[in-house]
Amino acid sequence: MSERPRDWDKEMADIDKAIAKQGTSPATPASSGGPAYPPARSVAEPQRTSRGGVALTWFWVVLGIALGSALLLWPYDKSCGLPLAFFFGASLTTAVFALLGAFSAWAHRRGFAHLLSLVVLVWAAVAAAREILPRTGYAKESLTWLCPSAPPASAPAPAPVP
């Protein structure tokens, strides 16, 4: 091969000149040779969180607990049809609020709130599974998704003539 060897020092100097012309400095300081990281936080130092974020975390958690309690005390018939769909919608809504609470509690480092959110999430899944499994043939008892239609009303029989 007739290629001449590359002069890496010259090529790196050209790259440094191109970066300097753009007006930005390289991310790594020349003295240390490594990336510039922010100073490490000690474990004992508390993380600063906004009060609004913590309040929002507890809002999601309390809302999830309230909806989870409503699933436990569901006052309507949920045997089939549209009422069953409403129950599944309530279960899904409870799971969504529990997930919002869990993510927010994780971000704001609220362990107890995170635990409560996960318990509500599991409860919403269990409540939905109690209605889904008998309809999929998993349980001994077999239920239907849709309500059986009522037979059409027959015309009333004519009254006998005396």
DSSP file with accessible surface (Angstrom, degrees, kcal/mol):
  #  RESIDUE AA STRUCTURE BP1 BP2  ACC     N-H-->O    O-->H-N    N-H-->O    O-->H-N    TCO  KAPPA ALPHA  PHI   PSI    X-CA   Y-CA   Z-CA
    1    1 A M              0   0  224      0, 0.0     0, 0.0     0, 0.0     0, 0.0   0.000 360.0 360.0 360.0 144.1    0.0    0.0    0.0
    2    2 A S        +     0   0  128      2,-0.1     2,-0.2     0, 0.0     0, 0.0   0.183 360.0 124.7-103.8  15.0    1.2    3.4   -0.8
    3    3 A E        -     0   0  157      1,-0.0     3,-0.1     3,-0.0     0, 0.0  -0.545  56.6-133.6 -74.0 140.2   -0.6    5.3    2.0
    4    4 A R        -     0   0  213     -2,-0.2    -2,-0.1     1,-0.1    -1,-0.0  -0.646  33.0 -93.6 -89.4 154.1    1.5    7.3    4.2
    5    5 A P        -     0   0  123      0, 0.0     2,-0.2     0, 0.0    -1,-0.1  -0.306  43.7-109.4 -66.7 148.9    0.9    7.0    8.0
    6    6 A R        -     0   0  151      1,-0.1     2,-1.0    -3,-0.1     3,-0.1  -0.552  14.7-136.4 -81.8 144.4   -1.5    9.5    9.6
    7    7 A D     >  -     0   0   92     -2,-0.2     4,-2.1     1,-0.2     5,-0.2  -0.829  21.4-175.1 -99.8  96.5   -0.2   12.2   11.9
    8    8 A W  H  > S+     0   0  144     -2,-1.0     4,-2.6     1,-0.2     5,-0.2   0.837  79.1  57.5 -65.8 -34.7   -2.8   12.0   14.7
    9    9 A D  H  > S+     0   0  136      1,-0.2     4,-2.0     2,-0.2    -1,-0.2   0.923 108.9  46.3 -62.7 -40.7   -1.4   15.1   16.5
   10   10 A K  H  > S+     0   0  124      2,-0.2     4,-2.1     1,-0.2    -2,-0.2   0.921 112.9  49.2 -67.7 -42.8   -1.9   17.2   13.5
   11   11 A E  H  X S+     0   0   56     -4,-2.1     4,-2.0     1,-0.2    -2,-0.2   0.905 111.3  49.2 -65.2 -39.6   -5.4   15.9   12.8
   12   12 A M  H  X S+     0   0   98     -4,-2.6     4,-2.5     2,-0.2    -1,-0.2   0.887 108.9  53.3 -66.8 -36.5   -6.4   16.5   16.5
   13   13 A A  H  X S+     0   0   43     -4,-2.0     4,-2.1    -5,-0.2    -2,-0.2   0.905 108.1  50.7 -64.8 -37.6   -5.0   20.0   16.3
   14   14 A D  H  X S+     0   0   74     -4,-2.1     4,-2.1     2,-0.2    -2,-0.2   0.900 109.9  49.8 -65.4 -39.6   -7.2   20.6   13.2
   15   15 A I  H  X S+     0   0   86     -4,-2.0     4,-2.4     2,-0.2     5,-0.2   0.923 109.4  51.5 -64.9 -42.2  -10.3   19.3   15.0
   16   16 A D  H  X S+     0   0   90     -4,-2.5     4,-2.3     1,-0.2    -2,-0.2   0.901 109.3  50.5 -62.5 -38.1   -9.5   21.6   18.0
   17   17 A K  H  X S+     0   0  131     -4,-2.1     4,-2.0     2,-0.2    -1,-0.2   0.911 109.2  51.1 -65.7 -40.2   -9.2   24.6   15.7
   18   18 A A  H  X S+     0   0   50     -4,-2.1     4,-1.2     1,-0.2    -2,-0.2   0.903 111.2  48.0 -64.9 -38.9  -12.6   23.7   14.0
   19   19 A I  H  X>S+     0   0   48     -4,-2.4     5,-1.1     1,-0.2     4,-0.7   0.913 109.7  52.7 -67.3 -40.4  -14.2   23.5   17.5
   20   20 A A  H ><5S+     0   0   72     -4,-2.3     3,-0.8     1,-0.2    -2,-0.2   0.876 105.5  54.8 -64.3 -34.9  -12.7   26.9   18.5
   21   21 A K  H 3<5S+     0   0  188     -4,-2.0    -1,-0.2     1,-0.2    -2,-0.2   0.830 102.2  57.9 -67.2 -29.9  -14.1   28.5   15.3
   22   22 A Q  H 3<5S-     0   0  147     -4,-1.2    -1,-0.2    -3,-0.3    -2,-0.2   0.668 112.2-121.5 -75.0 -15.4  -17.6   27.4   16.3
   23   23 A G  T <<5S+     0   0   66     -3,-0.8     2,-0.4    -4,-0.7    -3,-0.2   0.539  75.2 111.3  89.9   4.3  -17.3   29.2   19.6
   24   24 A T      < -     0   0   83     -5,-1.1    -1,-0.3     0, 0.0    -2,-0.2  -0.897  59.9-135.3-111.8 145.1  -17.8   26.2   21.9
   25   25 A S        -     0   0  102     -2,-0.4    -9,-0.0     1,-0.1    -5,-0.0  -0.621  35.2 -90.6 -92.6 156.5  -15.2   24.7   24.1
   26   26 A P        -     0   0   73      0, 0.0    -1,-0.1     0, 0.0     4,-0.1  -0.278  31.3-123.8 -64.0 152.5  -14.7   21.0   24.3
   27   27 A A  S    S+     0   0   92      2,-0.1     9,-0.5    -3,-0.1    -2,-0.0   0.748  93.1  68.7 -71.3 -23.7  -16.6   19.2   27.0
   28   28 A T  S    S-     0   0   67      7,-0.1     2,-0.1     5,-0.1    -1,-0.0  -0.830  86.2-124.1-101.2 131.6  -13.5   17.8   28.7
   29   29 A P     >  -     0   0   52      0, 0.0     4,-1.7     0, 0.0     5,-0.2  -0.446  15.1-132.5 -69.4 145.8  -11.1   20.0   30.4
   30   30 A A  T  4 S+     0   0  105      1,-0.2    -2,-0.0     2,-0.2     0, 0.0   0.803 100.0  59.3 -70.8 -26.3   -7.5   19.8   29.1
   31   31 A S  T  4 S+     0   0  121      1,-0.2    -1,-0.2     2,-0.1    -3,-0.0   0.906 113.9  31.5 -73.4 -39.5   -6.0   19.5   32.6
   32   32 A S  T  4 S-     0   0   79      2,-0.2    -1,-0.2    -3,-0.1    -2,-0.2   0.782  85.7-146.7 -91.6 -29.2   -7.8   16.3   33.8
   33   33 A G     <  +     0   0   64     -4,-1.7    -3,-0.1     1,-0.3    -5,-0.1   0.420  68.1  88.5  80.3  -4.8   -8.2   14.5   30.5
   34   34 A G  S    S-     0   0   24     -5,-0.2    -1,-0.3     1,-0.1    -2,-0.2  -0.663  89.6 -72.9-118.5 176.4  -11.5   13.0   31.6
   35   35 A P        -     0   0   70      0, 0.0     2,-0.9     0, 0.0    -7,-0.1  -0.350  46.1-116.0 -70.3 150.3  -15.2   14.1   31.5
   36   36 A A        -     0   0   70     -9,-0.5    -8,-0.0    -2,-0.0     0, 0.0  -0.783  39.1-177.1 -90.0 107.5  -16.3   16.9   33.8
   37   37 A Y        -     0   0  181     -2,-0.9     3,-0.1     1,-0.1    -3,-0.0  -0.760  31.9-103.6-101.0 152.2  -18.9   15.5   36.2
   38   38 A P        -     0   0  106      0, 0.0     3,-0.1     0, 0.0    -1,-0.1  -0.348  55.3 -82.4 -67.6 156.5  -20.8   17.4   38.8
   39   39 A P        -     0   0  126      0, 0.0     2,-0.1     0, 0.0     0, 0.0  -0.307  54.3-101.9 -61.4 144.1  -19.5   16.9   42.3
   40   40 A A        -     0   0  101     -3,-0.1     2,-0.3     1,-0.1    -3,-0.0  -0.401  30.8-128.1 -70.2 141.1  -20.8   13.8   44.0
   41   41 A R        -     0   0  126     -2,-0.1     2,-0.1    -3,-0.1    -1,-0.1  -0.692  22.3-121.2 -86.0 141.8  -23.6   14.1   46.5
   42   42 A S    >   -     0   0   68     -2,-0.3     3,-0.7     1,-0.1    -1,-0.1  -0.459  19.3-120.7 -78.1 157.1  -23.2   12.5   49.8
   43   43 A V  T 3  S+     0   0  149      1,-0.2    -1,-0.1    -2,-0.1    -2,-0.0   0.869 111.4  55.2 -66.7 -34.3  -25.7   10.0   50.9
   44   44 A A  T 3  S+     0   0   94      2,-0.1    -1,-0.2    -3,-0.0    -3,-0.0   0.720  84.4  98.3 -74.3 -18.2  -26.7   11.9   54.0
   45   45 A E  S <  S-     0   0   75     -3,-0.7     2,-0.1     1,-0.1    -4,-0.0  -0.555  76.9-129.2 -73.8 122.3  -27.5   15.1   52.0
   46   46 A P        -     0   0  105      0, 0.0     2,-0.4     0, 0.0    -2,-0.1  -0.421  19.9-114.8 -72.2 147.9  -31.2   15.3   51.3
   47   47 A Q        -     0   0   82     -2,-0.1     2,-0.5    62,-0.1     0, 0.0  -0.650  27.8-123.0 -81.1 136.6  -32.4   15.8   47.8
   48   48 A R        +     0   0  219     -2,-0.4     2,-0.4     0, 0.0    -1,-0.0  -0.685  37.1 175.4 -83.2 122.3  -34.2   19.1   47.3
   49   49 A T        -     0   0   45     -2,-0.5     2,-0.1    59,-0.1    59,-0.0  -0.936  32.6-108.1-124.7 152.1  -37.7   18.7   46.0
   50   50 A S     >  -     0   0   73     -2,-0.4     4,-1.7     1,-0.1     5,-0.2  -0.469  20.4-130.0 -76.6 148.8  -40.4   21.2   45.4
   51   51 A R  H  > S+     0   0  228      1,-0.2     4,-2.6     2,-0.2     5,-0.2   0.854 108.4  57.9 -66.5 -33.7  -43.3   21.2   47.7
   52   52 A G  H  > S+     0   0   53      1,-0.2     4,-2.4     2,-0.2    -1,-0.2   0.887 105.0  50.3 -64.1 -37.9  -45.7   21.2   44.7
   53   53 A G  H  > S+     0   0   11      2,-0.2     4,-2.0     1,-0.2    -1,-0.2   0.901 112.1  46.4 -67.2 -39.8  -44.1   18.0   43.4
   54   54 A V  H  X S+     0   0   24     -4,-1.7     4,-2.3     2,-0.2    -2,-0.2   0.915 112.6  50.3 -69.2 -39.8  -44.5   16.3   46.8
   55   55 A A  H  X S+     0   0   63     -4,-2.6     4,-2.1     1,-0.2    -2,-0.2   0.912 110.5  49.7 -64.0 -40.3  -48.1   17.5   47.1
   56   56 A L  H  X S+     0   0   85     -4,-2.4     4,-2.4     2,-0.2    -1,-0.2   0.890 107.8  55.1 -65.2 -37.6  -48.9   16.2   43.6
   57   57 A T  H  X S+     0   0    0     -4,-2.0     4,-2.2     1,-0.2    -2,-0.2   0.953 110.5  44.1 -58.1 -50.1  -47.4   12.9   44.6
   58   58 A W  H  X S+     0   0   90     -4,-2.3     4,-2.8     1,-0.2     5,-0.3   0.832 109.1  58.3 -68.8 -28.8  -49.7   12.6   47.6
   59   59 A F  H  X S+     0   0  113     -4,-2.1     4,-2.5    -5,-0.2    -1,-0.2   0.953 108.9  44.4 -61.9 -48.3  -52.6   13.7   45.5
   60   60 A W  H  X S+     0   0   54     -4,-2.4     4,-2.4     2,-0.2    41,-0.3   0.902 115.1  49.2 -62.7 -40.8  -52.1   10.8   43.0
   61   61 A V  H  X S+     0   0    2     -4,-2.2     4,-2.4     2,-0.2    -2,-0.2   0.945 113.3  44.6 -66.2 -46.9  -51.6    8.4   45.9
   62   62 A V  H  X S+     0   0   88     -4,-2.8     4,-2.6     1,-0.2    -2,-0.2   0.907 113.4  51.3 -66.0 -39.1  -54.7    9.4   47.8
   63   63 A L  H  X S+     0   0   50     -4,-2.5     4,-2.5    -5,-0.3     5,-0.2   0.920 110.3  49.6 -63.6 -40.4  -56.8    9.5   44.7
   64   64 A G  H  X S+     0   0    1     -4,-2.4     4,-2.5    33,-0.2    -2,-0.2   0.911 110.8  49.4 -63.7 -40.4  -55.6    6.0   43.9
   65   65 A I  H  X S+     0   0   63     -4,-2.4     4,-2.3     2,-0.2    -2,-0.2   0.920 111.1  50.0 -65.5 -40.7  -56.4    4.8   47.4
   66   66 A A  H  X S+     0   0   54     -4,-2.6     4,-1.9     1,-0.2    -2,-0.2   0.927 113.3  45.2 -64.2 -43.7  -59.9    6.3   47.1
   67   67 A L  H  X S+     0   0   49     -4,-2.5     4,-1.8     2,-0.2    -1,-0.2   0.878 111.2  53.4 -68.7 -35.8  -60.6    4.7   43.8
   68   68 A G  H  X S+     0   0    7     -4,-2.5     4,-1.5    -5,-0.2    -2,-0.2   0.892 108.8  49.7 -64.2 -37.2  -59.2    1.3   45.0
   69   69 A S  H  X S+     0   0   59     -4,-2.3     4,-1.9     1,-0.2    -1,-0.2   0.878 107.0  55.3 -67.0 -36.7  -61.6    1.5   47.9
   70   70 A A  H  < S+     0   0   46     -4,-1.9    -2,-0.2     1,-0.2    -1,-0.2   0.864 104.6  53.5 -65.1 -34.1  -64.4    2.3   45.5
   71   71 A L  H >< S+     0   0    6     -4,-1.8     3,-1.0     1,-0.2    -1,-0.2   0.886 108.5  50.1 -65.2 -36.7  -63.6   -0.9   43.6
   72   72 A L  H 3< S+     0   0  112     -4,-1.5    -2,-0.2     1,-0.2    -1,-0.2   0.880 118.6  37.6 -67.7 -37.2  -63.8   -2.8   46.9
   73   73 A L  T 3< S+     0   0  130     -4,-1.9    -1,-0.2    -5,-0.1    -2,-0.2  -0.049  79.1 163.0-105.4  30.6  -67.2   -1.3   47.7
   74   74 A W    <   -     0   0   55     -3,-1.0    -3,-0.1     1,-0.2     4,-0.1  -0.296  20.2-165.9 -56.8 115.6  -68.6   -1.3   44.1
   75   75 A P        +     0   0   99      0, 0.0     2,-0.2     0, 0.0    -1,-0.2   0.600  55.5  81.0 -86.3  -7.7  -72.4   -0.9   44.6
   76   76 A Y  S    S-     0   0  167      1,-0.1     2,-0.2     7,-0.1    -2,-0.0  -0.589  88.5 -94.0-101.9 161.4  -73.6   -1.8   41.1
   77   77 A D        +     0   0  106     -2,-0.2    -1,-0.1     1,-0.1     3,-0.1  -0.476  37.7 176.2 -68.4 132.9  -74.2   -5.1   39.4
   78   78 A K        +     0   0   52     -2,-0.2    -1,-0.1    -4,-0.1     3,-0.1  -0.063  40.9 115.7-129.2  35.2  -71.2   -6.1   37.4
   79   79 A S  S    S-     0   0   55      1,-0.2     2,-0.3    64,-0.0    65,-0.2   0.836  82.6 -26.2 -78.1 -32.0  -72.3   -9.5   36.1
   80   80 A a  S  > S+     0   0   13     -3,-0.1     4,-0.6    63,-0.1    66,-0.2  -0.987  97.3  18.5-169.5 166.5  -72.3   -8.7   32.4
   81   81 A G  H  > S-     0   0   19     64,-2.7     4,-1.8    -2,-0.3     3,-0.3  -0.218 111.6  -8.1  70.9-144.5  -72.7   -6.2   29.7
   82   82 A L  H  > S+     0   0  114      1,-0.2     4,-2.4     2,-0.2    -1,-0.2   0.873 130.8  56.3 -63.5 -41.1  -72.3   -2.4   30.1
   83   83 A P  H  > S+     0   0   51      0, 0.0     4,-1.9     0, 0.0    -1,-0.2   0.891 107.6  51.2 -59.9 -33.9  -72.0   -2.4   33.9
   84   84 A L  H  X S+     0   0    4     -4,-0.6     4,-2.3    -3,-0.3    -2,-0.2   0.912 108.2  51.3 -66.6 -40.8  -69.1   -4.9   33.6
   85   85 A A  H  X S+     0   0   53     -4,-1.8     4,-2.3     1,-0.2    -1,-0.2   0.895 108.3  52.0 -63.6 -38.6  -67.4   -2.5   31.1
   86   86 A F  H  X S+     0   0  127     -4,-2.4     4,-2.4     2,-0.2    -1,-0.2   0.896 108.4  51.4 -64.0 -38.6  -67.8    0.4   33.6
   87   87 A F  H  X S+     0   0    3     -4,-1.9     4,-2.4     2,-0.2    -2,-0.2   0.925 110.2  48.4 -64.8 -41.4  -66.2   -1.7   36.3
   88   88 A F  H  X S+     0   0   46     -4,-2.3     4,-2.6     2,-0.2    -2,-0.2   0.882 110.2  52.5 -65.9 -36.2  -63.3   -2.5   34.0
   89   89 A G  H  X S+     0   0   33     -4,-2.3     4,-2.6     2,-0.2    -2,-0.2   0.910 109.6  48.5 -63.5 -40.6  -63.0    1.2   33.2
   90   90 A A  H  X S+     0   0   26     -4,-2.4     4,-2.4     2,-0.2    -2,-0.2   0.895 111.3  50.4 -66.2 -38.5  -62.9    2.0   36.9
   91   91 A S  H  X S+     0   0    5     -4,-2.4     4,-2.3     2,-0.2    -2,-0.2   0.919 111.8  47.4 -64.0 -43.1  -60.2   -0.6   37.4
   92   92 A L  H  X S+     0   0  118     -4,-2.6     4,-2.4     2,-0.2    -2,-0.2   0.912 111.4  50.6 -65.2 -41.8  -58.2    0.8   34.6
   93   93 A T  H  X S+     0   0   63     -4,-2.6     4,-2.5     1,-0.2     5,-0.2   0.913 110.1  50.4 -62.1 -42.5  -58.5    4.3   35.9
   94   94 A T  H  X S+     0   0    2     -4,-2.4     4,-2.3     1,-0.2    -1,-0.2   0.923 110.3  49.8 -61.8 -42.4  -57.4    3.2   39.3
   95   95 A A  H  X S+     0   0   20     -4,-2.3     4,-2.4     2,-0.2    -2,-0.2   0.902 109.8  51.2 -64.3 -39.0  -54.4    1.5   37.8
   96   96 A V  H  X S+     0   0   70     -4,-2.4     4,-2.5     2,-0.2    -2,-0.2   0.939 112.0  45.7 -65.0 -45.4  -53.5    4.6   35.9
   97   97 A F  H  X S+     0   0   50     -4,-2.5     4,-2.3     1,-0.2   -33,-0.2   0.875 111.7  52.7 -67.0 -33.7  -53.7    6.8   39.0
   98   98 A A  H  X S+     0   0    1     -4,-2.3     4,-2.5    -5,-0.2    -1,-0.2   0.910 110.0  48.6 -66.5 -39.6  -51.7    4.3   41.0
   99   99 A L  H  X S+     0   0   72     -4,-2.4     4,-2.8     2,-0.2     5,-0.3   0.913 110.1  51.2 -65.6 -41.7  -49.0    4.3   38.3
  100  100 A L  H  X S+     0   0   68     -4,-2.5     4,-2.4     1,-0.2     5,-0.2   0.923 112.3  47.2 -59.8 -43.2  -48.9    8.1   38.3
  101  101 A G  H  X S+     0   0    0     -4,-2.3     4,-2.7   -41,-0.3    -2,-0.2   0.903 112.1  50.0 -64.4 -39.7  -48.5    8.0   42.1
  102  102 A A  H  X S+     0   0    4     -4,-2.5     4,-2.2     2,-0.2    -2,-0.2   0.935 113.3  44.8 -66.7 -45.1  -45.8    5.4   41.9
  103  103 A F  H  X S+     0   0  144     -4,-2.8     4,-2.3     2,-0.2    -2,-0.2   0.920 115.9  46.9 -65.2 -41.7  -43.8    7.3   39.3
  104  104 A S  H  X S+     0   0   18     -4,-2.4     4,-2.0    -5,-0.3    -2,-0.2   0.910 112.4  49.5 -67.4 -40.8  -44.2   10.6   41.1
  105  105 A A  H  <>S+     0   0    0     -4,-2.7     5,-2.7    -5,-0.2     4,-0.3   0.883 111.2  50.5 -65.2 -37.1  -43.3    9.1   44.4
  106  106 A W  H ><5S+     0   0  172     -4,-2.2     3,-0.9    -5,-0.2    -2,-0.2   0.924 110.9  48.4 -65.0 -42.8  -40.2    7.5   42.9
  107  107 A A  H 3<5S+     0   0   59     -4,-2.3    -2,-0.2     1,-0.2    -1,-0.2   0.854 117.7  40.4 -67.3 -33.8  -39.1   10.8   41.3
  108  108 A H  T 3<5S-     0   0   40     -4,-2.0    -1,-0.2    -5,-0.2    -2,-0.2   0.266 111.7-118.7-100.1   9.3  -39.6   12.7   44.6
  109  109 A R  T < 5 +     0   0  151     -3,-0.9     2,-0.7    -4,-0.3    -3,-0.2   0.912  57.9 152.1  55.8  54.0  -38.1    9.9   46.8
  110  110 A R     >< -     0   0   88     -5,-2.7     4,-2.1     1,-0.2    -1,-0.2  -0.867  19.7-177.6-113.4  94.7  -41.2    9.2   48.9
  111  111 A G  H  > S+     0   0   60     -2,-0.7     4,-2.5     1,-0.2    -1,-0.2   0.899  78.5  47.8 -64.0 -45.3  -40.9    5.5   49.8
  112  112 A F  H  > S+     0   0  134      1,-0.2     4,-2.5     2,-0.2    -1,-0.2   0.917 112.8  49.2 -66.2 -41.0  -44.1    5.1   51.7
  113  113 A A  H  > S+     0   0    0      2,-0.2     4,-2.3     1,-0.2    -1,-0.2   0.892 110.8  51.6 -63.6 -38.1  -46.1    6.8   49.0
  114  114 A H  H  X S+     0   0   42     -4,-2.1     4,-2.2     2,-0.2    -2,-0.2   0.930 109.9  48.7 -64.2 -44.3  -44.5    4.6   46.4
  115  115 A L  H  X S+     0   0  101     -4,-2.5     4,-2.2     1,-0.2    -2,-0.2   0.926 111.0  49.8 -62.2 -44.6  -45.4    1.5   48.4
  116  116 A L  H  X S+     0   0   45     -4,-2.5     4,-2.4     1,-0.2    -1,-0.2   0.910 109.9  51.6 -61.4 -41.2  -49.0    2.6   48.8
  117  117 A S  H  X S+     0   0    1     -4,-2.3     4,-2.3     1,-0.2    -1,-0.2   0.903 109.4  49.4 -63.3 -40.4  -49.2    3.2   45.1
  118  118 A L  H  X S+     0   0   69     -4,-2.2     4,-2.4     2,-0.2    -1,-0.2   0.890 109.5  51.8 -67.7 -35.8  -47.9   -0.2   44.3
  119  119 A V  H  X S+     0   0   85     -4,-2.2     4,-2.5     2,-0.2    -2,-0.2   0.928 111.0  47.8 -64.8 -42.3  -50.4   -1.8   46.7
  120  120 A V  H  X S+     0   0   15     -4,-2.4     4,-2.5     2,-0.2    -2,-0.2   0.903 110.2  53.0 -64.8 -39.1  -53.2    0.0   45.0
  121  121 A L  H  X S+     0   0   46     -4,-2.3     4,-2.0     1,-0.2    -2,-0.2   0.934 110.8  45.9 -61.9 -44.2  -51.9   -1.0   41.5
  122  122 A V  H  X S+     0   0   91     -4,-2.4     4,-2.6     1,-0.2    -1,-0.2   0.910 111.4  52.9 -65.1 -40.8  -51.9   -4.7   42.6
  123  123 A W  H  X S+     0   0   73     -4,-2.5     4,-2.7     1,-0.2    -2,-0.2   0.908 107.6  50.7 -62.4 -41.9  -55.4   -4.3   44.1
  124  124 A A  H  X S+     0   0    2     -4,-2.5     4,-2.1     1,-0.2    -1,-0.2   0.910 111.5  48.7 -62.0 -39.7  -56.7   -2.9   40.8
  125  125 A A  H  X S+     0   0   61     -4,-2.0     4,-2.5     2,-0.2    -2,-0.2   0.909 112.1  48.3 -66.6 -39.9  -55.2   -5.8   38.9
  126  126 A V  H  X S+     0   0   63     -4,-2.6     4,-2.2     2,-0.2    -2,-0.2   0.920 110.3  51.4 -66.8 -42.3  -56.7   -8.3   41.4
  127  127 A A  H  X S+     0   0    6     -4,-2.7     4,-0.6     1,-0.2    -1,-0.2   0.910 113.7  44.3 -62.9 -40.3  -60.2   -6.7   41.2
  128  128 A A  H >X S+     0   0   18     -4,-2.1     4,-2.1    -5,-0.2     3,-1.0   0.909 111.3  53.7 -69.6 -39.4  -60.1   -6.8   37.4
  129  129 A A  H 3X S+     0   0   36     -4,-2.5     4,-2.5     1,-0.3    -2,-0.2   0.852  99.6  62.3 -65.4 -32.5  -58.8  -10.4   37.4
  130  130 A R  H 3< S+     0   0  156     -4,-2.2    -1,-0.3     1,-0.2    -2,-0.2   0.781 113.2  36.2 -63.2 -26.0  -61.6  -11.6   39.7
  131  131 A E  H << S+     0   0   24     -3,-1.0     4,-0.4    -4,-0.6    -2,-0.2   0.742 118.8  48.7 -95.6 -27.8  -64.0  -10.6   36.9
  132  132 A I  H >X S+     0   0   63     -4,-2.1     3,-1.0     2,-0.1     4,-0.8   0.920 101.8  59.7 -78.3 -45.9  -61.9  -11.6   33.9
  133  133 A L  G ><>S+     0   0   68     -4,-2.5     5,-1.7     1,-0.3     3,-1.1   0.882 101.9  51.2 -59.6 -42.2  -60.9  -15.1   34.9
  134  134 A P  G 345S+     0   0   15      0, 0.0     9,-1.6     0, 0.0     3,-0.4   0.800 110.8  51.9 -65.5 -20.8  -64.4  -16.6   35.2
  135  135 A R  G <45S+     0   0   16     -3,-1.0    -2,-0.2    -4,-0.4    10,-0.2   0.585 106.0  53.0 -89.7 -10.8  -65.2  -15.3   31.8
  136  136 A T  T <<5S-     0   0   85     -3,-1.1    -1,-0.2    -4,-0.8    -3,-0.1   0.353 117.1-105.8-103.8   3.9  -62.1  -16.8   30.1
  137  137 A G  T   5S+     0   0   58     -4,-0.4    -4,-0.1    -3,-0.4    -2,-0.1   0.551  89.8 115.0  87.5   8.7  -62.7  -20.4   31.4
  138  138 A Y      < +     0   0  181     -5,-1.7     2,-0.1    -6,-0.2    -5,-0.1   0.868  65.4  60.1 -80.6 -36.6  -60.0  -20.3   34.0
  139  139 A A  S    S-     0   0   42     -6,-0.9    -2,-0.0     2,-0.3     0, 0.0  -0.419  89.1-115.3 -89.5 166.3  -62.2  -20.6   37.0
  140  140 A K  S    S+     0   0  222     -2,-0.1     2,-0.4     2,-0.0    -1,-0.1   0.896 102.9  69.0 -65.3 -39.9  -64.7  -23.4   37.9
  141  141 A E  S    S-     0   0  126      1,-0.0     2,-0.5    -3,-0.0    -2,-0.3  -0.645  78.4-150.0 -81.6 133.7  -67.6  -21.0   37.6
  142  142 A S        +     0   0   97     -2,-0.4     2,-0.3    -4,-0.1    -7,-0.2  -0.921  17.9 178.0-111.4 125.2  -68.2  -19.9   34.0
  143  143 A L        -     0   0   56     -9,-1.6     2,-0.3    -2,-0.5    -6,-0.1  -0.793  22.2-122.2-118.9 165.6  -69.7  -16.4   33.3
  144  144 A T        -     0   0   84     -2,-0.3    -9,-0.1   -65,-0.2   -63,-0.1  -0.741   5.4-140.9-108.8 156.3  -70.5  -14.6   30.1
  145  145 A W  S    S+     0   0  113     -2,-0.3   -64,-2.7   -10,-0.2     2,-0.3   0.879  89.0  46.4 -77.7 -43.6  -69.3  -11.2   28.9
  146  146 A L  S    S-     0   0  136    -66,-0.2    -1,-0.1   -62,-0.1     3,-0.1  -0.799  90.4-111.7-104.7 147.9  -72.6  -10.1   27.5
  147  147 A a        -     0   0   65     -2,-0.3     2,-0.1     1,-0.1    -2,-0.1  -0.482  39.1-105.4 -74.3 141.4  -76.0  -10.4   29.1
  148  148 A P        -     0   0  115      0, 0.0     2,-0.2     0, 0.0    -1,-0.1  -0.444  39.2-114.3 -65.9 140.9  -78.4  -12.8   27.5
  149  149 A S        -     0   0  113     -2,-0.1    -3,-0.0     1,-0.1     0, 0.0  -0.511  28.0-114.1 -77.9 145.4  -81.0  -11.1   25.5
  150  150 A A        -     0   0   83     -2,-0.2     3,-0.1     1,-0.1    -1,-0.1  -0.468  37.3-100.3 -75.1 145.7  -84.6  -11.4   26.8
  151  151 A P        -     0   0  112      0, 0.0    -1,-0.1     0, 0.0     3,-0.1  -0.345  50.7 -89.9 -63.2 148.5  -87.0  -13.3   24.5
  152  152 A P        -     0   0  123      0, 0.0     2,-0.3     0, 0.0    -3,-0.0  -0.322  47.1-103.1 -61.9 143.2  -89.2  -11.0   22.5
  153  153 A A        -     0   0  103     -3,-0.1     2,-0.2     1,-0.1    -3,-0.0  -0.493  37.1-137.8 -69.4 128.0  -92.4  -10.1   24.1
  154  154 A S        -     0   0  108     -2,-0.3     3,-0.1     1,-0.1    -1,-0.1  -0.536  27.3 -94.5 -84.1 158.6  -95.3  -12.0   22.7
  155  155 A A        -     0   0   85     -2,-0.2    -1,-0.1     1,-0.1     2,-0.0  -0.414  49.3-100.2 -70.5 142.1  -98.6  -10.5   21.9
  156  156 A P        -     0   0  123      0, 0.0    -1,-0.1     0, 0.0     3,-0.1  -0.348  40.1-106.8 -65.1 143.3 -101.0  -10.8   24.7
  157  157 A A        -     0   0   89      1,-0.1     2,-0.0    -3,-0.1    -3,-0.0  -0.453  39.8-103.5 -68.2 141.5 -103.6  -13.6   24.2
  158  158 A P        -     0   0  123      0, 0.0    -1,-0.1     0, 0.0     3,-0.1  -0.381  38.1-109.3 -66.9 144.3 -107.1  -12.3   23.4
  159  159 A A        -     0   0   82      1,-0.1     2,-0.1    -3,-0.1     0, 0.0  -0.490  37.9-104.7 -72.4 138.9 -109.5  -12.5   26.2
  160  160 A P        -     0   0  120      0, 0.0    -1,-0.1     0, 0.0    -3,-0.0  -0.389  30.8-125.2 -64.7 143.6 -112.2  -15.1   25.8
  161  161 A V              0   0  139      1,-0.1     0, 0.0    -2,-0.1     0, 0.0  -0.776 360.0 360.0 -90.2 129.1 -115.6  -13.8   24.9
  162  162 A P              0   0  167      0, 0.0    -1,-0.1     0, 0.0     0, 0.0  -0.116 360.0 360.0 -84.2 360.0 -118.3  -14.9   27.3
